[in-house]
Amino acid sequence: MKFIKYPFMTEKATMYVDDSNKLQFIVDINAAKAQIVRELEKIYDVKVADVNTMITSKGKKKAIITFTTKGTASKLASQFGIY
């Protein structure tokens, strides 16, 4: 099952990339944190340090991913063409 739907970039999310090595994704509403971590590590070959999730006011689930290796967030964002 595909849990990660798409990257979510706002002005605040861009600051997370620069300052905290974090990226935000919209994920499946039923996805557990462990499932999100496994999928990210498998697809993008990265190491995830932490995952925080929340439900947005629009009813979507957003995951804020913190990476272990410095610069990983900006590298992935540039691969996505959003940074």
N, C-alpha and C positions, 0 to 999 in steps of 0.2 A: 504494500500500500504506500502511496506517496503522501507524506505528511507535510512536506514543505511546499507551499503554493508559489510564493514569489517574494523577492526582497521588498522591504518597505522603507522608502527613503523620504525623510522630511528634513527640514533645517536642523532640528534637534538630533535626528538620527545621524546626520553628517558630522555634527560635533562629537557624537559618540565614536565615530570611526577615527577621527583625529586624536581625541583625548584619551579614550578608554579602550581602544581596540575591540569595539563591539559593533555588531550588525543586527538589524532588525528584520524579521521575516514574518509574513502572514502564514500561518500554519493551519492544518486541519483542526477543527474545533474539538475533536476527540483525541488528538495526539497527546501522548504523555511526554514528559521531558526526556526520558531515556530514549524514546523512539525518535525524537527530534535530534538528539545528540548522535545516535547511531547513523541516521540518514545523512546528516551533515558530514560526519567523519568518513563515511563510505563514499559519498558522491564527490566531495571536494578535497579529500585527502588532507584534512586539517585536524588539529587537536582542539577540543572544546573544553574550556575551564569551567564554565557555568552557564546555566540557562534560566532565565526568568520569563514567566508567561503571564499574560493578562488578557482579559476580554475587553475589546474596545467598545466604545459607545454605539458602534454600528453592528455589534454582535459578532465580530470576527476575533479570532485568537491571534495575538501577536506574541512572538518570542524574541527576547533580547538575548543574543548570543555573545558571550565573552570568550575570546580565543586565548590560548596559552602563549603562542609565539607572537612577539611584537611585530606589527605590520601586516598580519594576516587579514585583518578586516579591510584595510585599504587595498590590498592585493585582490581580494575577492570582489570588492566593490568595483574596481576597475575592470575586472573580467566580466562583470555583469553589465558594464557600460553605464553605470549610474554614478560614478565618482571620478 
